[in-house]
Amino acid sequence: MNHVSETKRRMAPPPSKAGESSLLFKGLQKQIAHMQQLLKEQSTAIRKSSHASVAQTHTLERIHDRLDAFVVESRVTNMLLSELVAIHQTIVTEDTDGLREAIRSDAYHRVRNAE
């Protein structure tokens, strides 16, 4: 009996080509679906990254604009201080270099301690 079943197994026809191709197509379809999902996820990630990059660019532009305004204000302040010093020098005839250095030193000291 064992010998007969072994003979049948040996004599069994090879698997049909149609069955193999069907399995092959199913495997390919699964791989295609998986690749489509990966592409969709990558596209979403790229889109989010692009939006984040645009937001960062806008933030940097606002910071740049604020720095430009700060530079302008600093220049105006320096010009006004220069004018004030010029006016002071025309009014005060005595030597104020020592007092000026003391005031400057005190200002630097206060700024450094404020940090």
HELIX and SHEET records of a PDB file:
HELIX    1   1 ASN A    2  MET A   11  1                                  10    
HELIX    2   2 LYS A   17  ILE A   91  1                                  75    
HELIX    3   3 ASP A   97  ALA A  114  1                                  18    
END                                                                             
